[in-house]
């Protein structure tokens, strides 16, 4: 469902992330910016900056982007259950 007014702050970030896999056009519509994609992306950058997250573009919110939920690191586990 599209917002009736343009979202800002954390609400904008949440909405954009929820719709990131659908593309920037859909996310812009659903976040209340309609076809004004440049304003949508500009406001999204401001919202992310306000919480200390730097993004270069909307694509950074997608699964492969900088703001994804994937954690980086190494999984450490024993070779066998006997080595627990």
PLY file of the C-alpha trace (Angstrom):
ply
format ascii 1.0
element vertex 84
property float x
property float y
property float z
element edge 83
property int vertex1
property int vertex2
end_header
0.00 0.00 0.00
1.35 3.41 -0.97
1.75 6.14 1.60
-0.51 9.16 1.11
2.30 11.55 2.10
6.05 11.21 1.54
7.72 9.30 4.36
10.82 10.57 6.15
13.38 9.27 8.64
13.23 5.70 9.87
9.78 5.17 8.34
11.23 5.95 4.90
14.16 3.58 5.47
11.84 0.79 6.64
9.50 1.23 3.68
12.36 1.43 1.17
14.02 -1.69 2.55
10.72 -3.59 2.57
10.26 -2.78 -1.12
13.90 -2.87 -2.25
13.52 -6.18 -4.09
10.64 -4.73 -6.15
12.77 -1.95 -7.64
13.19 1.77 -7.10
10.03 2.74 -9.02
7.78 0.62 -6.78
9.60 1.68 -3.61
9.27 5.36 -4.56
5.53 4.91 -5.14
4.96 3.03 -1.90
7.00 5.50 0.16
4.83 8.39 -1.05
7.13 9.95 -3.66
5.27 8.76 -6.76
7.37 9.12 -9.91
9.80 11.60 -8.29
12.61 9.08 -7.96
15.37 11.66 -7.57
13.68 13.23 -4.52
12.96 9.78 -3.11
16.60 8.74 -3.39
17.81 12.08 -2.00
15.52 11.85 1.04
16.53 8.23 1.54
20.21 9.22 1.64
19.41 11.95 4.20
17.42 9.51 6.34
20.23 6.96 6.30
22.83 9.64 7.09
20.76 10.73 10.09
21.20 7.27 11.64
24.86 7.04 10.69
24.54 4.81 7.64
26.08 6.00 4.40
24.52 4.79 1.14
25.45 5.80 -2.37
22.17 4.80 -3.99
18.95 2.87 -3.52
20.72 -0.28 -4.71
22.68 -0.32 -1.44
19.46 -1.40 0.31
19.08 -4.56 -1.74
20.28 -7.95 -0.53
23.68 -7.51 -2.15
24.02 -3.90 -1.01
25.88 -2.28 1.86
22.82 -2.13 4.14
21.90 -5.79 3.86
21.25 -8.03 6.83
24.03 -10.41 5.85
26.63 -10.64 8.55
30.21 -10.89 7.53
32.51 -13.23 9.35
33.62 -16.80 9.70
31.65 -19.72 11.07
33.62 -21.70 13.64
32.47 -25.22 14.46
34.04 -28.56 15.40
34.73 -31.12 12.67
32.62 -33.77 14.39
30.06 -33.88 17.23
32.64 -35.79 19.35
34.90 -32.74 19.37
32.37 -30.55 21.17
0 1
1 2
2 3
3 4
4 5
5 6
6 7
7 8
8 9
9 10
10 11
11 12
12 13
13 14
14 15
15 16
16 17
17 18
18 19
19 20
20 21
21 22
22 23
23 24
24 25
25 26
26 27
27 28
28 29
29 30
30 31
31 32
32 33
33 34
34 35
35 36
36 37
37 38
38 39
39 40
40 41
41 42
42 43
43 44
44 45
45 46
46 47
47 48
48 49
49 50
50 51
51 52
52 53
53 54
54 55
55 56
56 57
57 58
58 59
59 60
60 61
61 62
62 63
63 64
64 65
65 66
66 67
67 68
68 69
69 70
70 71
71 72
72 73
73 74
74 75
75 76
76 77
77 78
78 79
79 80
80 81
81 82
82 83
